[in-house]
């Protein structure tokens, strides 16, 4: 029954996406919290659609995420991973990333994260695990439904949030579209980029929209042969228009995330699906100069109202492959025989896409944003932000969801500590450790990804040379690659092993050392020390000292 009398709540979570549901699940998994606090989650959409989501085994959602081992360990600890349909997930055992202009390549594998950096540790079976976002959200809902200690309020919008008028400072009052008013000791904003909770708290957010749009789709291809590695390799090629990523889902299906210019994304999606299929294959194989020509052909055909046919495009791609003297027996040739023994370089490229799952191709804009603070103060006290409400990031590193889960784990620990010590869960004192732990950590990752995006958008010869040599040097530094993987969550523990610690900021330093070459290309001519950069030198020195001990 609708009432204007506020209902007492200890924690109100606004937003039923992965971050909000993960926080609710974590809180419900801890008896000390479950038995003492009233937790309410409010979501504007119908959560039953997620509960009842049940795509067939051969079809996949187009929104996927790479769950690091550290994030998966957290989900296991709170009892969520047991509800994930692992048959719809795929391990990532290797990552291959290369420059679309120079072809300079860096490879990360499960062997890298222990071979030179953690010689005493057992190798990991995977670097991360790819899953559909809906698979994870459904698992979170199943976990919450199994214990029923969190009140889920869906199909209800937040109409307004006001501060309670009370001497000494009031609590947030959340007015819902069904007439209810929730009085929150702690109000959590997990409500996305346009966060009403952030607006109520008066927390400013800075950032910008990228001149880039992400195309997503589910791709079908033939299974790998017995002579090749399984479809557990993630591929990413950095083109001047934006990176294109090929992420494994099953032996015959993979997910596409292609960041490109908005007008080009629109033209590709308005063309025949077979045209998009051919362009995806070409984007991983043809030199950048030919891709530019093909893009212009598609743009011109759309503007003229006479869309290019898939046959015309295939013929053009074939001709351009021959003009670049691509060996017809190489994996780079789209006319190569795919039967029998594969070419030597078959594992260097993703499988040839044969078709796109109908209805899966879509696009969305990309942006960078970071809140000035994660916790409210003054008139916006007793509020905290997690996930996209606090930060949005370019998807080129696949860290968006993992950053949100890192927020959730940290905030959950703060709440649990406050409850255990008899403290006020909504006080700034209780929440400050969360902001201190997560703000700088998230900022490092966001800054590094932004620099990489800008660095690889350039076609200037000195910049291409600098970044290419930097990547090739990094590819030879096994210890640094292991360090980057460790900080990116390849190990289930977030804490580096004792005696081998490198520090939490080395991965961002390593990435930024490459990005820094844009502003200081001339320094790279002084030798390898300049190429590696100040950040990597500190890493290498730390590793060397550790090994001597």
Steps between C-alpha positions, in 0.01 A plus 500: 500500500632841402582716798685823567631366831871418447594135529814444703785341303862455590632476144315603185671403173376683192575301185456133412792461263800275573653738757178556696405133497854396597496732801159369607627142462815571699299658783258207506788250519630633832297391807611798709349733240212279392367464856532865603442725198200556275619523140278616211595504133300721261505441123293680235488208254332160527746259661283202409629534143850434630382216726324332209773562243571168333665529160568176317845340511592628154394864548665762719430848633710773336605660830782301658765562764839356582492393866851495645609222733497749789141601424397136458655416838293773664182371335585151624559627854154656522333194347401647163724310260321173579192646327689598182437273203863408432398331176439848364841629608838464332851520645751745357839331501684744277472858374656630181507877446662670204539833325282542192760719329833337585382150606715521818352233726490413869376165630378415850438140603434295810868401494613862533347562841725251677792403276734783596311705754346227715724196446379333821131537414298250302387616155148633465262309275363828365572873496132590522161357410264645244128496573187674386395779736154343519650171617667681790194712584277192500744325734493798736119498504492126562733545795282776644183296442654204682538683833234772466663735749520796260176666395499535121275778370487496120278672243519802729679825424664747734288813475716719721752492782487765771673553829298443812441814701642412838722671749858379478464387141233279349515182297423472127131447419449305177157565344390216272251497213274259691450758777740354753770700672816325619706655779858386449777487755727443199399572140704320232503628143546211259274676252727558203651799327195729546486424872216662700687407818810686382284801412339494846841476668619804303806313374634643176630275225758591238567336167427508131330311223736318267453552129462124493212253491520134601349241268408177678384173343511123539715337233487145365796316351629149441659315795875487527662189358685245709826656378416837660449645843142498624284810467626643830712785360383860515618719211515879480635712218548874555390689189518881466119508501492294823579150629316190379477206741409136440401321823437122520162370620494140378681281243285651223396842637681816608404851599595819317577837655607740225565860598487724196378839378125562547426565131688186400321288762165625374595424139622149584183413689277639226670277243431133430612280796726317254679831437564544872622139514752561221617825658561328834719240330683770306550716810720229652694424181539783250750786533356822637522683166265248338260514793481877457409454136233239581350721769468782251338269247236400754441860610460613139259217421282593799499871416413424136216271599650210301633266766804297406423130459679230696627352172651832391668540836643148502646554154653831608649341815640213296658738249654713773642190667675410176623857451666484843665169400333311784600135474185307398611218733521739796229553763502865388347394168121472498521270199718244677383139518356451850491120474779267600823615664472871591769753403788561741363838609144374558507574875617858440154598376143425608295248300336626182148621583236324292189681625357730765226391738179669377397795715824504698674788321456831683700807594530744791706814569812496717608751760744564782361626831616500859318638803692753710432289809343163579330603824265790564554769762303785655149507357580185301631299793426130544543429131759294312557423131608173337545379143390718209351757735857574608694434178463402136794381292592417142446123451838439331640327812178327605529632856168683548309221677806388695549853630138499615543165674814635666292793630238259634755282680667800662170662608371167632812466716448852642137428584588168658770662713263774614233245597754281682634799697155641572563807285269711285504352150396832344762716666786652304743333740367156407500572126828687464718184470292399195561831323869497586547145376302520177530856367867500410494136388217572256657827387825323404319249280278765343791732430709223344213386274429858393867553412509176301187600309654835406842350429369243252276753325808667353650406163799735533812304403710599806213407733437169321871419522521591869197300611599203284852476640359548851257210452770275355724573798216427741430172323852384585471593869332196654520638853324820401230311309447283805475811714244659271290183503520473879379855549226439241362217712641186337563359847204419724660693784508878474808512724836425333699216659739604777861538388383564143300815549527760233255760621149574390592771255753324278256384231366847437858630504592244237212589274551871555869465412394400149235771480751755624695451179244716317626806683865398507580301189846648472607350832452152358802533276729493804466123538299233669486687831308775328278250324398325815433815691548604856208296632625174350854560621366515856313173440807324362716622787246374752485160330880479486534587870232245587676226305834577669331457837 
